């Protein structure tokens, strides 16, 4: 029994949905199907979810939104017409939009309700199309499937009660098509997961029905050892562990939302990343454990948009609670941090730029000065983080040496190194304008 999740590029138009139908028809074990909202049809196109977010912004600001509604309906109308499925679905989609827009729910509930329409509508379309090619398919709303989530609009978390309810779906006949990205609270209010949440739904469903395999269909043949936009035709990765994939996805790999694998990881369900446009390709398997390999490093990931909050004070290491008080200040300002490497007299806190506003930055600096009395405090923007990833880092000899040599050969200054107790990755902080050069040098060192 398999769960197959299809991303936005896989359901972007009628031709892609026809490919989805062929993939499902080719394997009777694909019993559960999870779909995203239609993605981009071409580079300059707009994803349905982005249109719905724009719609929700306009609606909550009491601005004119009719044009956006018409654009959304036109996109779905084109797909429905070309698939030759009942036009009643389009009426249902339009009614869903109007119900949310005209409802008396809170602003945040309205936003979540509108954002969910892309996935919900796509699931209804895919289900109807599967019927036209002779498959016994059924649309199932996440509420009826049993996906119960926390009361956190835009950032819902699945609750443990979901898994018993999801397991009951095994008894249902035919192919079950479920929209991704959202669930329902105990009192039946719709809540969306964070962006990329359809991957989360797929992983939740796979764990709930105790699938033998969770297939995640996207638009690439596999995970690559490095971003193919930086290195043309890089090596493919045939097998990864959950921990390795988690590190890679967190660091900007883009194949998975970095929280998406947790339900599958906890249930020890293998995951396979496959290409909707080339389903015969074996893809990349993600497993709980794999046999040791002679080459420890499996990938090089990177991301930009980081800042470094630097604080120094003589004898900081002897001042009881200094680090805790520093991080408490960030918590009080609702700022999460990514890494916190420290020395005996200094401490750096790496923060994503989107966590900082001008007001928060001023508040943080003033509070640190007043409460911690440091000798130096600064916030430095323009950082990129590069992670060399692979299981068994701590027992492998020469990983740090090779990495630093790659930076040196590219004449790149390393601003920060952080490995700590991680057995899966070592992280380097550099200036963002040196990122592509660093990736190329690291790729040559580890994979050429």
C-alpha positions as CSV (number, residue, x, y, z in Angstrom):
1,X,0.0,0.0,0.0
2,X,1.4,3.3,-1.1
3,X,0.6,7.0,-0.5
4,X,1.4,9.2,-3.5
5,X,1.7,12.9,-3.1
6,X,1.8,15.2,-6.2
7,X,3.2,18.7,-5.9
8,X,2.1,21.9,-7.6
9,X,4.0,21.4,-10.8
10,X,2.5,17.9,-11.1
11,X,-1.1,19.3,-11.2
12,X,-0.4,22.7,-12.9
13,X,-2.6,22.0,-15.9
14,X,-4.7,19.3,-17.6
15,X,-1.7,17.7,-19.3
16,X,0.1,17.2,-16.0
17,X,-3.0,15.8,-14.3
18,X,-3.3,13.3,-17.1
19,X,0.2,12.2,-16.3
20,X,-0.9,11.8,-12.6
21,X,-3.7,9.6,-13.8
22,X,-1.4,7.4,-15.7
23,X,0.9,7.0,-12.7
24,X,-1.9,6.0,-10.4
25,X,-3.4,3.6,-13.0
26,X,0.0,2.0,-13.5
27,X,0.3,0.8,-9.9
28,X,-2.7,-0.7,-8.0
29,X,-0.8,-0.2,-4.7
30,X,-1.2,3.6,-5.0
31,X,-4.4,3.7,-2.9
32,X,-4.0,7.1,-1.2
33,X,-3.3,10.3,-3.3
34,X,-2.5,13.7,-1.8
35,X,-2.4,16.7,-4.0
36,X,-1.2,20.3,-3.9
37,X,-2.8,23.3,-5.5
38,X,-2.0,23.8,-9.2
39,X,1.5,25.4,-9.5
40,X,3.1,27.4,-12.3
41,X,2.4,26.4,-15.9
42,X,5.4,28.4,-17.1
43,X,8.1,30.6,-15.4
44,X,6.2,33.8,-15.5
45,X,3.0,32.2,-14.3
46,X,1.5,32.5,-10.8
47,X,0.7,29.6,-8.5
48,X,-3.0,29.2,-7.5
49,X,-2.0,29.4,-3.8
50,X,-0.3,32.8,-4.5
51,X,-3.4,34.1,-6.2
52,X,-5.5,33.0,-3.2
53,X,-3.1,34.7,-0.8
54,X,-3.5,37.9,-2.8
55,X,-7.2,37.4,-2.7
56,X,-7.2,37.0,1.1
57,X,-5.0,40.1,1.5
58,X,-7.4,42.2,-0.6
59,X,-10.5,40.8,1.1
60,X,-9.2,41.4,4.6
61,X,-8.2,45.0,3.6
62,X,-11.7,45.6,2.1
63,X,-10.1,46.2,-1.3
64,X,-11.5,45.3,-4.7
65,X,-10.9,41.6,-5.4
66,X,-13.2,40.6,-8.1
67,X,-10.4,40.4,-10.7
68,X,-8.5,37.9,-8.6
69,X,-11.6,35.7,-8.1
70,X,-12.1,35.7,-11.9
71,X,-8.5,34.7,-12.5
72,X,-8.7,31.8,-10.1
73,X,-12.0,30.6,-11.6
74,X,-10.5,30.9,-15.1
75,X,-7.5,28.7,-14.2
76,X,-9.7,26.0,-12.8
77,X,-12.2,26.3,-15.7
78,X,-9.4,25.7,-18.2
79,X,-8.3,22.5,-16.4
80,X,-11.9,21.2,-16.0
81,X,-12.8,21.9,-19.6
82,X,-9.7,20.2,-21.0
83,X,-10.1,17.2,-18.8
84,X,-13.8,17.0,-19.9
85,X,-15.1,16.5,-16.4
86,X,-18.4,17.8,-15.0
87,X,-18.7,21.6,-14.9
88,X,-20.5,21.3,-11.6
89,X,-17.1,21.2,-9.9
90,X,-16.5,24.8,-11.1
91,X,-19.8,25.8,-9.5
92,X,-18.6,24.1,-6.3
93,X,-15.3,25.9,-6.4
94,X,-16.9,29.3,-6.9
95,X,-19.3,28.6,-4.1
96,X,-16.5,27.7,-1.8
97,X,-14.7,31.0,-2.5
98,X,-17.9,33.1,-2.0
99,X,-18.8,31.2,1.2
100,X,-15.4,32.1,2.8
101,X,-15.5,35.7,1.4
102,X,-19.0,36.4,2.7
103,X,-18.7,34.5,6.0
104,X,-18.5,36.1,9.4
105,X,-15.4,34.2,10.6
106,X,-12.3,36.0,11.9
107,X,-9.8,37.5,9.6
108,X,-7.3,34.7,10.1
109,X,-9.9,32.0,9.6
110,X,-10.9,33.7,6.4
111,X,-7.2,33.7,5.3
112,X,-6.8,30.0,6.0
113,X,-10.1,29.2,4.4
114,X,-9.2,30.9,1.1
115,X,-5.7,29.5,1.0
116,X,-7.0,25.9,1.4
117,X,-9.3,26.2,-1.7
118,X,-6.4,25.5,-4.1
119,X,-5.7,22.1,-2.7
120,X,-9.3,21.2,-2.0
121,X,-10.5,22.1,-5.5
122,X,-7.6,20.2,-7.1
123,X,-8.4,17.1,-5.1
124,X,-12.0,17.2,-6.4
125,X,-10.7,17.7,-10.0
126,X,-8.2,14.8,-9.8
127,X,-10.8,12.5,-8.2
128,X,-13.3,13.2,-11.0
129,X,-10.6,12.8,-13.7
130,X,-9.5,9.4,-12.3
131,X,-13.1,8.2,-12.6
132,X,-13.1,9.1,-16.3
133,X,-10.2,6.8,-16.9
134,X,-12.0,3.9,-15.2
135,X,-10.6,4.1,-11.7
136,X,-12.7,3.8,-8.6
137,X,-11.7,7.1,-7.0
138,X,-13.2,9.2,-4.2
139,X,-12.5,12.7,-2.9
140,X,-12.2,12.8,0.8
141,X,-12.1,16.0,2.9
142,X,-9.3,16.1,5.6
143,X,-12.1,16.4,8.2
144,X,-13.6,13.2,7.1
145,X,-10.2,11.6,6.7
146,X,-9.5,12.3,10.4
147,X,-6.7,14.9,10.1
148,X,-7.1,16.7,13.4
149,X,-4.8,19.7,14.0
150,X,-3.9,22.3,16.7
151,X,-5.6,25.7,16.8
152,X,-2.7,27.5,15.2
153,X,-3.8,29.3,12.0
154,X,-1.2,29.1,9.3
155,X,1.0,26.9,11.4
156,X,-1.2,24.0,12.4
157,X,0.4,20.9,13.9
158,X,-1.1,17.4,13.6
159,X,-2.5,15.9,16.8
160,X,-1.9,12.3,17.9
161,X,-5.6,11.5,17.7
162,X,-5.4,11.8,13.9
163,X,-3.5,8.6,13.4
164,X,-6.2,6.2,14.7
165,X,-8.8,7.9,12.5
166,X,-6.5,7.8,9.5
167,X,-5.8,4.1,9.9
168,X,-9.6,3.5,9.4
169,X,-9.2,4.7,5.8
170,X,-7.5,1.4,5.0
171,X,-11.0,-0.1,5.1
172,X,-12.3,2.2,2.3
173,X,-12.7,0.9,-1.2
174,X,-11.0,2.4,-4.2
175,X,-8.5,5.2,-4.5
176,X,-8.8,8.0,-1.9
177,X,-7.9,11.5,-3.1
178,X,-7.2,14.0,-0.2
179,X,-6.3,17.7,-0.5
180,X,-3.0,18.6,1.2
181,X,-2.1,21.7,3.3
182,X,-4.9,21.8,5.8
183,X,-6.8,19.9,8.6
184,X,-9.5,20.7,11.2
185,X,-9.4,21.4,14.9
186,X,-11.3,19.3,17.4
187,X,-14.2,21.9,17.1
188,X,-14.1,21.5,13.3
189,X,-12.4,24.8,12.4
190,X,-10.1,24.7,9.3
191,X,-6.4,25.4,9.9
192,X,-3.6,25.3,7.3
193,X,-0.1,24.0,7.8
194,X,2.9,26.2,7.1
195,X,3.8,26.9,3.5
196,X,4.7,23.6,1.7
197,X,2.2,21.9,3.9
198,X,1.0,19.4,1.3
199,X,4.2,17.5,1.9
200,X,3.3,17.4,5.5
201,X,-0.2,16.1,4.7
202,X,1.3,13.3,2.6
203,X,3.7,12.3,5.4
204,X,0.8,12.4,8.0
205,X,-1.4,10.2,5.8
206,X,1.4,7.7,5.1
207,X,2.1,7.4,8.9
208,X,-1.6,7.1,9.6
209,X,-2.5,4.4,7.2
210,X,0.9,2.7,7.9
211,X,1.9,2.7,4.2
212,X,4.7,0.5,2.9
213,X,6.0,3.5,0.9
214,X,5.4,7.3,0.7
215,X,6.0,8.5,-2.9
216,X,6.5,12.3,-3.3
217,X,6.2,13.2,-7.0
218,X,7.8,16.5,-8.1
219,X,9.5,17.8,-11.2
220,X,13.0,16.4,-10.7
221,X,14.3,12.9,-11.1
222,X,15.9,12.8,-7.7
223,X,17.6,14.8,-5.0
224,X,21.0,16.1,-6.2
225,X,24.1,16.4,-4.2
226,X,24.1,20.2,-4.8
227,X,21.8,22.8,-6.3
228,X,21.7,22.2,-10.1
229,X,21.2,25.9,-10.6
230,X,24.8,26.4,-9.3
231,X,26.4,23.2,-10.7
232,X,25.0,22.0,-14.0
233,X,24.2,18.2,-14.1
234,X,25.4,17.4,-10.6
235,X,25.5,13.9,-9.2
236,X,22.2,12.3,-8.2
237,X,21.6,10.9,-4.7
238,X,20.1,7.4,-4.8
239,X,19.6,6.9,-1.0
240,X,19.5,9.2,2.0
241,X,18.6,8.8,5.6
242,X,15.9,10.9,7.2
243,X,18.4,12.8,9.2
244,X,20.4,13.7,6.1
245,X,17.3,14.8,4.2
246,X,16.2,16.9,7.2
247,X,19.5,18.7,7.2
248,X,19.4,19.2,3.4
249,X,15.8,20.4,3.3
250,X,16.4,22.8,6.2
251,X,19.3,24.3,4.4
252,X,17.6,25.3,1.3
253,X,17.4,22.2,-0.8
254,X,13.9,22.9,-1.8
255,X,12.7,19.4,-2.5
256,X,10.9,19.0,0.9
257,X,9.5,21.4,3.4
258,X,11.9,20.8,6.3
259,X,9.2,19.6,8.7
260,X,7.5,17.4,6.2
261,X,9.2,14.1,6.9
262,X,8.6,14.0,10.6
263,X,5.5,11.8,10.7
264,X,7.0,9.4,8.2
265,X,10.3,9.5,10.1
266,X,8.6,8.6,13.4
267,X,6.7,5.8,11.7
268,X,9.8,4.6,9.9
269,X,8.1,4.6,6.5
270,X,10.5,4.8,3.5
271,X,10.0,7.8,1.2
272,X,10.8,7.9,-2.5
273,X,11.1,11.2,-4.4
274,X,10.1,10.7,-8.0
275,X,9.5,12.8,-11.1
276,X,5.9,13.1,-12.5
277,X,7.4,13.8,-15.9
278,X,9.7,10.8,-15.8
279,X,8.0,8.2,-13.5
280,X,10.3,5.4,-14.7
281,X,13.3,7.0,-13.0
282,X,14.1,5.2,-9.7
283,X,14.3,8.5,-7.8
284,X,15.8,9.0,-4.4
285,X,14.9,6.7,-1.5
286,X,14.9,8.2,2.0
287,X,15.2,5.6,4.8
288,X,15.7,5.4,8.5
289,X,19.1,3.7,8.2
290,X,21.5,2.8,5.3
291,X,24.7,0.8,5.0
292,X,27.9,2.7,5.7
293,X,29.5,4.2,2.5
294,X,33.1,4.9,1.7
295,X,32.1,8.5,1.0
296,X,30.5,10.1,4.0
297,X,29.3,13.3,2.4
298,X,26.0,13.0,0.5
299,X,25.2,16.6,-0.3
300,X,26.1,20.3,0.1
301,X,23.2,22.6,0.9
302,X,23.0,26.3,1.3
303,X,20.7,29.2,2.1
304,X,20.9,33.0,2.3
305,X,19.1,35.6,4.3
306,X,20.8,35.3,7.7
307,X,22.1,37.9,10.2
308,X,24.7,37.5,13.0
309,X,23.9,39.0,16.4
310,X,27.4,39.3,18.0
311,X,27.8,39.9,21.7
312,X,31.2,40.0,23.5
313,X,32.0,40.5,27.2
314,X,35.2,39.7,29.1
315,X,34.7,36.6,31.4
316,X,31.3,35.9,29.8
317,X,31.9,32.2,30.5
318,X,31.9,32.9,34.3
319,X,28.7,34.9,34.3
320,X,26.0,32.6,35.3
321,X,23.0,32.6,33.0
322,X,24.4,35.0,30.4
323,X,23.4,32.9,27.4
324,X,20.0,32.1,28.9
325,X,19.2,35.9,29.4
326,X,20.4,36.7,25.9
327,X,18.1,34.2,24.4
328,X,15.3,35.2,26.7
329,X,15.5,38.7,25.2
330,X,15.0,37.2,21.7
331,X,12.1,35.1,22.9
332,X,10.4,38.1,24.5
333,X,10.6,39.8,21.0
334,X,9.2,36.6,19.3
335,X,12.5,36.1,17.5
336,X,13.6,32.5,16.9
337,X,17.2,31.7,16.3
338,X,19.0,29.2,14.1
339,X,22.4,28.6,15.7
340,X,24.3,30.0,18.6
341,X,28.0,29.2,18.5
342,X,30.0,30.7,21.4
343,X,33.4,31.3,22.8
344,X,34.6,32.0,26.3
345,X,34.1,35.8,25.9
346,X,31.7,36.1,23.0
347,X,28.5,34.6,21.6
348,X,27.0,34.8,18.1
349,X,23.3,34.1,17.5
350,X,22.4,33.4,13.9
351,X,18.9,34.7,13.0
352,X,17.0,34.6,9.7
353,X,16.5,38.1,8.3
354,X,12.7,37.7,8.2
355,X,12.7,37.4,12.0
356,X,14.0,40.9,12.4
357,X,12.2,44.2,11.9
358,X,13.8,47.6,12.5
359,X,11.7,48.0,15.7
360,X,12.7,44.5,17.0
361,X,16.3,45.1,16.2
362,X,16.3,48.4,18.2
363,X,14.5,46.8,21.1
364,X,17.0,43.8,21.2
365,X,20.1,46.0,21.1
366,X,18.8,48.3,23.8
367,X,17.8,45.5,26.1
368,X,21.1,43.7,25.7
369,X,22.9,46.9,26.5
370,X,20.8,47.6,29.6
371,X,20.5,44.0,31.0
372,X,23.7,42.3,30.0
373,X,26.2,45.3,29.8
374,X,28.3,43.8,27.0
375,X,31.6,45.4,25.7
376,X,30.5,44.9,22.1
377,X,27.2,44.3,20.4
378,X,26.5,44.3,16.7
379,X,24.1,42.9,14.1
380,X,25.7,42.0,10.8
381,X,23.6,41.3,7.7
382,X,24.4,39.5,4.5
383,X,25.3,36.0,5.6
384,X,24.9,32.7,3.8
385,X,25.0,29.3,5.5
386,X,26.6,26.3,3.8
387,X,26.2,22.8,5.2
388,X,28.2,19.8,4.3
389,X,25.9,16.9,5.0
390,X,26.3,13.2,5.7
391,X,25.7,10.5,8.3
392,X,28.7,9.7,10.5
393,X,30.5,13.1,10.3
394,X,32.1,12.7,13.7
395,X,33.7,9.4,12.9
396,X,34.9,10.4,9.4
397,X,38.4,11.8,9.2
398,X,39.2,14.8,7.2
399,X,35.8,16.3,6.5
400,X,36.5,19.7,8.1
401,X,40.0,19.7,6.6
402,X,38.6,19.2,3.0
403,X,35.9,21.7,3.6
404,X,38.2,24.5,4.8
405,X,40.7,23.7,2.0
406,X,37.8,24.2,-0.5
407,X,37.1,27.6,1.0
408,X,40.8,28.6,1.0
409,X,41.3,27.5,-2.6
410,X,38.3,29.8,-3.6
411,X,39.8,32.6,-1.5
412,X,36.7,32.8,0.7
413,X,36.9,33.8,4.3
414,X,34.9,31.7,6.8
415,X,33.0,33.9,9.2
416,X,31.8,31.0,11.4
417,X,32.0,27.2,11.8
418,X,29.5,25.2,13.7
419,X,29.4,21.4,14.2
420,X,28.8,20.9,17.8
421,X,27.5,17.4,18.5
422,X,25.9,16.9,15.1
423,X,26.8,13.7,13.4
424,X,25.1,14.7,10.2
425,X,26.4,18.1,9.2
426,X,29.0,20.8,9.6
427,X,28.0,24.4,8.9
428,X,29.9,27.3,7.6
429,X,28.9,31.0,7.6
430,X,30.2,33.1,4.8
431,X,29.3,36.4,3.0
432,X,26.3,35.7,0.7
433,X,28.1,37.2,-2.4
434,X,30.6,34.4,-2.2
435,X,28.0,31.6,-2.0
436,X,28.1,30.3,-5.6
437,X,31.9,30.2,-5.6
438,X,31.9,28.3,-2.3
439,X,29.5,25.7,-3.6
440,X,31.5,25.1,-6.7
441,X,34.7,24.7,-4.8
442,X,33.1,22.3,-2.2
443,X,31.5,20.2,-5.0
444,X,34.9,19.8,-6.8
445,X,36.5,18.8,-3.5
446,X,34.0,16.2,-2.5
447,X,32.4,14.9,-5.7
448,X,34.9,15.4,-8.6
